[in-house]
Amino acid sequence: MELAVFYFFAFLALGSAVFILLTKNLMYAAFALFLSLVGVAGLFVLSGADFLAITQLMVYVGGILVLIIFGIMLTRTPDKTDDSQSANRILLNSRRRFWGLTLSISLFLVLIATITQATFRLSGMPIKSRSTIKTLGVELMTSHLLPFEIAGILLLVALIGAAYLALNRSPS
């Protein structure tokens, strides 16, 4: 069962990362980045790094991804056609696709060769399988509750303000 959960989070992280590369809509890329970060946090939990998983969710998903979405919403230029499908598109006129593909494939092959030739061993020390999620949750909801709630309210107010400023208010 644990292997199936690992494959689910790995597929979620990698699939959404590939979607980020292939999409031209910035909002879709931001939501795919959210899924990718959640997948990486799930992989952290499975590897026993609970603190890193919570930090991943709080800092990257709760802070940086929200700022990216704010930036997309506030810098959106209204189109003349006002077509919702063409909003936030990235226009690329690149003629270096061959070199980019060649470089990415060669980097991928070097990484695969490095991973397959490496020997991953533990140093003979037993791995503690005790999870720290309960301890972190209790600490977050007892002694650190006020800063947690203040940060949540601040992010909510900033999100409402950014949505209000991003409205396309044209006088009729």
FINU-821708 format. One record per residue: residue in three letters; residue number from 1; x, y, z of N, C-alpha, C, O, CB in turn. Coordinates in steps of 0.1 Angstrom, whole numbers, plus 5000, padded with zeros to 4 digits. Glycine has a CB too. Layout:
R:ALA:NUM:X:Y:Z:X:Y:Z:X:Y:Z:X:Y:Z:X:Y:Z
...
# end
This chain:
R:MET:1:5008:4988:5000:5000:5000:5000:5009:5013:5000:5005:5022:4993:4991:5000:5012
R:GLU:2:5019:5012:5008:5028:5024:5008:5035:5026:4995:5037:5038:4991:5039:5022:5019
R:LEU:3:5038:5016:4987:5043:5018:4974:5033:5024:4965:5037:5033:4956:5048:5004:4968
R:ALA:4:5021:5021:4966:5011:5027:4957:5009:5042:4960:5008:5050:4951:4997:5020:4959
R:VAL:5:5010:5045:4973:5009:5060:4977:5021:5067:4972:5020:5078:4968:5008:5061:4993
R:PHE:6:5033:5061:4973:5045:5067:4968:5044:5070:4953:5047:5081:4948:5057:5058:4971
R:TYR:7:5039:5060:4945:5037:5062:4931:5027:5073:4928:5029:5080:4918:5033:5049:4924
R:PHE:8:5017:5073:4936:5007:5084:4934:5013:5098:4936:5011:5106:4927:4995:5082:4944
R:PHE:9:5020:5100:4947:5026:5113:4949:5037:5116:4939:5039:5127:4935:5032:5114:4963
R:ALA:10:5045:5106:4935:5055:5108:4925:5049:5112:4911:5054:5121:4905:5064:5095:4923
R:PHE:11:5038:5105:4908:5031:5108:4895:5025:5122:4896:5025:5129:4886:5021:5098:4892
R:LEU:12:5019:5126:4907:5013:5139:4909:5024:5150:4908:5022:5160:4901:5007:5140:4923
R:ALA:13:5035:5148:4914:5046:5158:4913:5052:5159:4899:5053:5170:4894:5057:5155:4923
R:LEU:14:5055:5147:4893:5061:5148:4880:5051:5152:4869:5054:5159:4860:5067:5134:4877
R:GLY:15:5039:5146:4870:5029:5150:4860:5025:5164:4859:5024:5170:4849:5016:5141:4862
R:SER:16:5024:5170:4871:5020:5184:4872:5033:5193:4868:5031:5204:4862:5016:5188:4886
R:ALA:17:5045:5188:4870:5056:5196:4866:5058:5196:4851:5061:5206:4845:5069:5190:4872
R:VAL:18:5054:5184:4844:5054:5184:4830:5043:5193:4824:5045:5199:4814:5052:5169:4825
R:PHE:19:5032:5193:4831:5021:5202:4827:5025:5217:4827:5021:5225:4819:5008:5200:4835
R:ILE:20:5033:5220:4838:5038:5234:4839:5046:5237:4827:5045:5248:4821:5046:5236:4852
R:LEU:21:5054:5228:4822:5063:5231:4811:5055:5232:4798:5059:5239:4789:5073:5220:4809
R:LEU:22:5044:5225:4797:5037:5224:4784:5026:5234:4782:5022:5237:4771:5031:5210:4782
R:THR:23:5021:5240:4793:5010:5249:4792:5015:5263:4789:5026:5267:4792:5001:5249:4805
R:LYS:24:5006:5271:4782:5009:5285:4779:5001:5294:4788:5003:5306:4787:5007:5288:4765
R:ASN:25:4992:5289:4796:4983:5297:4804:4990:5298:4818:4993:5288:4824:4969:5292:4805
R:LEU:26:4992:5310:4823:4999:5312:4836:4991:5307:4848:4997:5302:4857:5003:5327:4837
R:MET:27:4978:5309:4847:4970:5305:4859:4970:5290:4860:4971:5284:4871:4956:5310:4857
R:TYR:28:4969:5283:4848:4970:5268:4848:4983:5264:4853:4984:5254:4861:4967:5262:4834
R:ALA:29:4994:5271:4850:5007:5267:4854:5008:5269:4870:5015:5261:4876:5018:5275:4847
R:ALA:30:5002:5280:4875:5002:5282:4889:4995:5271:4897:5000:5266:4907:4996:5296:4893
R:PHE:31:4983:5267:4892:4976:5256:4898:4983:5243:4897:4983:5234:4906:4962:5255:4892
R:ALA:32:4990:5240:4886:4998:5228:4884:5010:5229:4894:5015:5218:4899:5003:5226:4870
R:LEU:33:5016:5241:4896:5027:5242:4906:5022:5238:4920:5029:5232:4928:5032:5256:4906
R:PHE:34:5009:5242:4923:5003:5238:4936:5003:5223:4937:5007:5218:4947:4989:5244:4937
R:LEU:35:4999:5216:4927:4998:5201:4927:5012:5195:4928:5014:5185:4935:4991:5196:4915
R:SER:36:5021:5201:4921:5035:5196:4922:5041:5198:4936:5047:5189:4941:5044:5203:4912
R:LEU:37:5039:5209:4942:5044:5211:4956:5037:5202:4966:5043:5198:4975:5042:5226:4960
R:VAL:38:5024:5200:4964:5017:5190:4973:5022:5176:4971:5024:5169:4981:5002:5190:4970
R:GLY:39:5026:5172:4959:5032:5159:4956:5045:5158:4963:5048:5147:4969:5033:5157:4941
R:VAL:40:5053:5168:4962:5066:5168:4969:5065:5167:4984:5072:5160:4991:5075:5180:4965
R:ALA:41:5055:5174:4989:5052:5174:5004:5048:5160:5008:5052:5155:5019:5042:5184:5008
R:GLY:42:5040:5153:5000:5036:5139:5002:5048:5130:5002:5049:5121:5010:5026:5135:4992
R:LEU:43:5057:5132:4993:5069:5124:4993:5078:5126:5005:5084:5117:5010:5077:5127:4980
R:PHE:44:5078:5139:5010:5085:5141:5022:5079:5134:5034:5086:5128:5042:5085:5156:5025
R:VAL:45:5066:5133:5035:5059:5126:5046:5063:5111:5045:5065:5105:5055:5044:5128:5045
R:LEU:46:5062:5106:5033:5066:5092:5031:5080:5088:5035:5083:5077:5039:5063:5087:5017
R:SER:47:5089:5098:5033:5103:5095:5037:5106:5098:5051:5118:5096:5055:5112:5103:5028
R:GLY:48:5096:5102:5059:5098:5105:5073:5103:5119:5076:5106:5122:5088:5109:5095:5078
R:ALA:49:5103:5128:5067:5107:5141:5069:5094:5150:5071:5091:5158:5062:5116:5147:5057
R:ASP:50:5088:5148:5082:5075:5155:5084:5077:5170:5085:5068:5178:5080:5068:5150:5097
R:PHE:51:5087:5174:5092:5089:5189:5093:5091:5195:5079:5086:5206:5077:5101:5192:5102
R:LEU:52:5099:5189:5071:5101:5194:5057:5088:5195:5049:5085:5204:5042:5111:5186:5049
R:ALA:53:5079:5185:5051:5066:5185:5044:5058:5197:5049:5051:5203:5041:5059:5172:5047
R:ILE:54:5057:5199:5062:5049:5210:5067:5055:5223:5063:5048:5233:5060:5048:5209:5082
R:THR:55:5068:5224:5063:5075:5236:5059:5072:5239:5044:5070:5250:5040:5090:5236:5061
R:GLN:56:5072:5228:5036:5069:5229:5022:5055:5235:5020:5053:5244:5011:5070:5215:5015
R:LEU:57:5046:5230:5027:5032:5234:5025:5030:5248:5030:5024:5257:5024:5022:5225:5032
R:MET:58:5036:5252:5042:5034:5265:5048:5041:5276:5040:5036:5286:5037:5039:5265:5062
R:VAL:59:5054:5273:5036:5062:5284:5030:5059:5284:5015:5056:5295:5010:5077:5281:5032
R:TYR:60:5060:5273:5008:5059:5274:4994:5045:5275:4989:5041:5283:4981:5066:5262:4987
R:VAL:61:5036:5266:4994:5022:5267:4990:5015:5279:4996:5008:5286:4989:5015:5254:4993
R:GLY:62:5017:5281:5009:5010:5291:5016:5015:5305:5014:5008:5315:5015:5010:5289:5031
R:GLY:63:5028:5306:5010:5033:5320:5008:5037:5323:4994:5032:5332:4988:5045:5321:5017
R:ILE:64:5047:5315:4989:5052:5319:4976:5042:5316:4965:5042:5325:4956:5065:5311:4974
R:LEU:65:5035:5306:4965:5025:5303:4955:5014:5313:4955:5009:5317:4944:5019:5289:4956
R:VAL:66:5010:5318:4967:5000:5328:4967:5005:5341:4962:4998:5349:4955:4996:5331:4982
R:LEU:67:5018:5344:4964:5024:5356:4958:5025:5355:4943:5023:5365:4936:5038:5359:4964
R:ILE:68:5028:5343:4938:5028:5342:4923:5014:5344:4917:5013:5350:4907:5033:5327:4920
R:ILE:69:5004:5339:4924:4990:5341:4919:4987:5356:4920:4980:5361:4911:4980:5332:4927
R:PHE:70:4991:5362:4931:4989:5377:4932:4995:5384:4920:4989:5393:4914:4994:5382:4945
R:GLY:71:5007:5381:4917:5014:5387:4906:5008:5385:4892:5007:5394:4884:5028:5382:4905
R:ILE:72:5003:5373:4890:4995:5370:4878:4983:5378:4877:4979:5383:4867:4992:5355:4877
R:MET:73:4975:5379:4888:4963:5386:4888:4965:5401:4887:4957:5407:4880:4955:5383:4901
R:LEU:74:4975:5406:4893:4977:5421:4892:4984:5426:4880:4982:5437:4876:4985:5425:4904
R:THR:75:4991:5417:4873:4998:5422:4861:4991:5417:4848:4997:5418:4837:5012:5417:4861
R:ARG:76:4979:5412:4849:4972:5408:4837:4968:5420:4829:4962:5429:4834:4959:5399:4841
R:THR:77:4972:5419:4816:4968:5430:4807:4955:5426:4800:4954:5415:4795:4979:5433:4797
R:PRO:78:4945:5435:4800:4933:5432:4793:4935:5430:4778:4941:5439:4772:4922:5442:4796
R:ASP:79:4929:5420:4772:4930:5418:4758:4920:5426:4751:4910:5430:4756:4928:5403:4755
R:LYS:80:4923:5429:4738:4914:5437:4730:4902:5429:4727:4891:5434:4725:4921:5443:4718
R:THR:81:4904:5416:4725:4893:5407:4722:4885:5403:4734:4874:5398:4732:4898:5394:4714
R:ASP:82:4891:5405:4746:4885:5401:4758:4881:5386:4758:4870:5382:4763:4873:5409:4761
R:ASP:83:4889:5378:4753:4887:5363:4752:4893:5357:4764:4905:5359:4767:4893:5357:4739
R:SER:84:4886:5350:4772:4891:5344:4785:4901:5333:4782:4909:5329:4791:4879:5339:4793
R:GLN:85:4900:5327:4770:4910:5316:4767:4924:5321:4764:4934:5314:4766:4905:5308:4755
R:SER:86:4924:5334:4759:4938:5339:4755:4944:5348:4767:4954:5353:4765:4936:5348:4743
R:ALA:87:4937:5349:4778:4942:5356:4789:4954:5349:4796:4954:5337:4797:4931:5359:4800
R:ASN:88:4964:5357:4800:4976:5352:4807:4983:5342:4798:4989:5332:4804:4972:5345:4820
R:ARG:89:4984:5343:4786:4991:5334:4777:5006:5339:4776:5009:5351:4777:4985:5333:4763
R:ILE:90:5015:5329:4774:5029:5332:4772:5031:5330:4757:5029:5319:4752:5038:5323:4781
R:LEU:91:5036:5341:4751:5038:5340:4736:5053:5338:4734:5061:5346:4739:5034:5353:4729
R:LEU:92:5057:5327:4728:5071:5323:4726:5073:5322:4711:5066:5316:4703:5074:5310:4733
R:ASN:93:5084:5329:4707:5089:5327:4693:5103:5323:4694:5113:5330:4692:5088:5341:4685
R:SER:94:5105:5310:4698:5119:5305:4700:5123:5297:4688:5115:5289:4682:5119:5296:4712
R:ARG:95:5135:5299:4683:5140:5291:4672:5151:5282:4677:5159:5276:4669:5146:5301:4661
R:ARG:96:5153:5280:4690:5163:5272:4696:5158:5259:4702:5163:5254:4712:5171:5280:4706
R:ARG:97:5147:5254:4696:5141:5242:4701:5150:5230:4700:5151:5221:4709:5128:5239:4694
R:PHE:98:5158:5229:4689:5167:5217:4688:5177:5217:4698:5179:5206:4705:5173:5218:4674
R:TRP:99:5184:5228:4701:5194:5229:4711:5189:5227:4725:5195:5221:4733:5202:5242:4710
R:GLY:100:5177:5232:4728:5171:5230:4741:5167:5216:4743:5169:5210:4754:5158:5239:4742
R:LEU:101:5162:5209:4733:5158:5195:4734:5171:5187:4735:5171:5177:4743:5150:5190:4721
R:THR:102:5181:5190:4728:5194:5182:4729:5200:5184:4743:5204:5174:4749:5203:5187:4718
R:LEU:103:5200:5196:4748:5205:5198:4761:5197:5191:4772:5203:5186:4781:5206:5213:4764
R:SER:104:5184:5192:4771:5176:5186:4781:5177:5170:4781:5177:5164:4792:5161:5190:4780
R:ILE:105:5177:5164:4769:5179:5150:4769:5193:5145:4774:5194:5135:4781:5177:5145:4754
R:SER:106:5203:5153:4770:5216:5149:4775:5217:5151:4791:5223:5143:4797:5227:5158:4769
R:LEU:107:5211:5161:4796:5211:5163:4811:5203:5152:4817:5207:5147:4828:5205:5177:4814
R:PHE:108:5192:5148:4811:5184:5137:4816:5192:5124:4816:5192:5116:4826:5171:5135:4808
R:LEU:109:5199:5121:4806:5207:5109:4805:5219:5109:4815:5222:5099:4821:5213:5107:4791
R:VAL:110:5225:5121:4817:5236:5122:4828:5230:5119:4842:5236:5112:4850:5242:5135:4827
R:LEU:111:5218:5125:4844:5212:5122:4858:5208:5108:4859:5210:5102:4870:5200:5131:4859
R:ILE:112:5202:5102:4849:5199:5087:4850:5211:5079:4852:5211:5070:4861:5191:5083:4838
R:ALA:113:5222:5082:4845:5234:5074:4847:5240:5076:4861:5245:5066:4867:5245:5078:4836
R:THR:114:5239:5088:4866:5244:5091:4880:5236:5083:4890:5242:5077:4900:5244:5106:4883
R:ILE:115:5223:5083:4889:5214:5077:4898:5216:5061:4898:5216:5055:4908:5200:5080:4896
R:THR:116:5217:5056:4886:5219:5041:4885:5232:5036:4890:5234:5025:4894:5216:5037:4871
R:GLN:117:5243:5045:4889:5256:5040:4893:5259:5043:4908:5268:5038:4914:5267:5047:4885
R:ALA:118:5250:5051:4914:5252:5054:4929:5248:5043:4937:5239:5035:4934:5244:5067:4932
R:THR:119:5255:5042:4948:5251:5031:4958:5246:5039:4970:5253:5046:4977:5264:5023:4962
R:PHE:120:5233:5036:4973:5226:5043:4984:5226:5033:4996:5219:5023:4995:5212:5047:4980
R:ARG:121:5233:5037:5006:5234:5028:5018:5232:5037:5030:5236:5049:5030:5248:5021:5018
R:LEU:122:5227:5031:5040:5226:5037:5053:5239:5034:5060:5245:5024:5058:5213:5032:5061
R:SER:123:5242:5043:5069:5255:5041:5076:5254:5031:5088:5262:5033:5098:5260:5055:5081
R:GLY:124:5245:5022:5087:5244:5012:5098:5235:5017:5109:5233:5009:5119:5257:5008:5103
R:MET:125:5230:5029:5109:5222:5034:5120:5208:5030:5117:5203:5032:5106:5224:5049:5122
R:PRO:126:5200:5026:5127:5186:5023:5125:5178:5036:5122:5181:5046:5127:5180:5016:5137
R:ILE:127:5168:5034:5114:5160:5045:5110:5148:5046:5120:5141:5036:5122:5154:5044:5095
R:LYS:128:5146:5058:5125:5134:5059:5134:5122:5061:5126:5121:5070:5118:5136:5071:5144
R:SER:129:5112:5052:5128:5100:5053:5120:5089:5061:5127:5078:5061:5123:5095:5039:5117
R:ARG:130:5092:5067:5138:5082:5075:5146:5080:5088:5139:5089:5096:5135:5087:5077:5160
R:SER:131:5067:5091:5136:5063:5103:5129:5062:5115:5139:5059:5113:5151:5050:5101:5122
R:THR:132:5065:5126:5134:5065:5138:5142:5053:5147:5138:5052:5159:5143:5078:5146:5141
R:ILE:133:5044:5142:5130:5033:5150:5126:5024:5154:5138:5019:5166:5138:5025:5143:5115
R:LYS:134:5021:5145:5146:5013:5148:5158:5019:5158:5167:5012:5167:5171:5010:5135:5166
R:THR:135:5032:5157:5169:5039:5167:5178:5038:5181:5171:5036:5191:5178:5053:5163:5180
R:LEU:136:5041:5181:5158:5040:5194:5151:5026:5200:5151:5025:5212:5152:5045:5193:5137
R:GLY:137:5016:5192:5149:5002:5196:5149:4998:5202:5162:4992:5212:5163:4993:5185:5145
R:VAL:138:5002:5195:5173:4999:5200:5186:5006:5213:5189:4999:5222:5195:5002:5189:5197
R:GLU:139:5018:5214:5186:5026:5227:5188:5020:5238:5180:5019:5249:5185:5040:5225:5185
R:LEU:140:5016:5235:5168:5011:5245:5159:4997:5250:5164:4994:5262:5162:5010:5240:5145
R:MET:141:4989:5241:5169:4976:5245:5174:4975:5249:5188:4964:5252:5193:4966:5234:5171
R:THR:142:4986:5249:5196:4985:5253:5210:4994:5265:5212:4989:5276:5213:4990:5242:5219
R:SER:143:5007:5263:5212:5016:5275:5216:5018:5284:5204:5022:5296:5207:5029:5269:5221
R:HIS:144:5016:5280:5192:5019:5288:5180:5006:5291:5173:5006:5295:5161:5029:5281:5171
R:LEU:145:4995:5291:5180:4982:5293:5173:4980:5307:5169:4975:5310:5158:4971:5289:5182
R:LEU:146:4984:5317:5177:4981:5331:5174:4989:5335:5161:4984:5342:5152:4985:5340:5185
R:PRO:147:5002:5333:5160:5009:5336:5148:5004:5329:5136:5004:5335:5125:5024:5334:5149
R:PHE:148:5000:5317:5137:4994:5309:5126:4981:5315:5121:4979:5317:5109:4992:5295:5130
R:GLU:149:4973:5319:5130:4960:5326:5126:4962:5339:5121:4955:5343:5111:4951:5326:5139
R:ILE:150:4971:5347:5126:4974:5360:5121:4980:5359:5106:4976:5367:5098:4985:5368:5130
R:ALA:151:4988:5350:5104:4994:5348:5090:4982:5344:5081:4982:5348:5069:5005:5337:5090
R:GLY:152:4973:5335:5085:4962:5331:5077:4953:5343:5074:4949:5344:5062:4954:5320:5084
R:ILE:153:4950:5351:5083:4941:5362:5081:4948:5373:5072:4941:5378:5063:4937:5369:5094
R:LEU:154:4961:5375:5074:4968:5384:5065:4968:5379:5051:4966:5387:5042:4983:5386:5070
R:LEU:155:4970:5366:5049:4970:5361:5035:4956:5362:5029:4955:5365:5017:4975:5347:5035
R:LEU:156:4946:5360:5037:4932:5361:5032:4929:5375:5028:4923:5378:5018:4922:5356:5042
R:VAL:157:4933:5385:5036:4930:5399:5033:4938:5403:5020:4933:5410:5012:4934:5408:5045
R:ALA:158:4950:5398:5019:4958:5401:5007:4952:5395:4994:4952:5401:4984:4973:5396:5008
R:LEU:159:4947:5383:4996:4940:5376:4985:4927:5384:4980:4925:5386:4968:4937:5362:4988
R:ILE:160:4919:5388:4990:4907:5396:4987:4911:5409:4980:4905:5414:4971:4899:5398:5000
R:GLY:161:4921:5416:4986:4926:5428:4980:4931:5427:4966:4928:5435:4957:4936:5435:4988
R:ALA:162:4939:5416:4963:4944:5414:4950:4932:5410:4940:4933:5415:4928:4954:5402:4950
R:ALA:163:4923:5403:4944:4911:5400:4936:4903:5412:4933:4899:5414:4921:4902:5389:4942
R:TYR:164:4902:5421:4942:4895:5434:4940:4902:5443:4930:4896:5449:4921:4893:5441:4953
R:LEU:165:4916:5444:4932:4923:5452:4923:4924:5446:4909:4926:5453:4899:4937:5454:4928
R:ALA:166:4923:5433:4908:4925:5426:4895:4912:5427:4886:4912:5423:4875:4929:5412:4896
R:LEU:167:4901:5431:4893:4888:5432:4885:4890:5442:4873:4896:5452:4875:4877:5436:4894
R:ASN:168:4884:5438:4862:4884:5446:4850:4873:5456:4852:4862:5454:4847:4883:5437:4837
R:ARG:169:4876:5468:4858:4866:5478:4860:4867:5488:4849:4875:5498:4850:4867:5484:4874
R:SER:170:4859:5487:4839:4859:5497:4828:4845:5505:4829:4835:5499:4830:4860:5491:4814
R:PRO:171:4846:5518:4829:4833:5526:4830:4825:5524:4818:4830:5524:4807:4836:5541:4832
R:SER:172:4812:5521:4820:4803:5519:4809:4796:5532:4804:4788:5532:4795:4792:5509:4812
# end
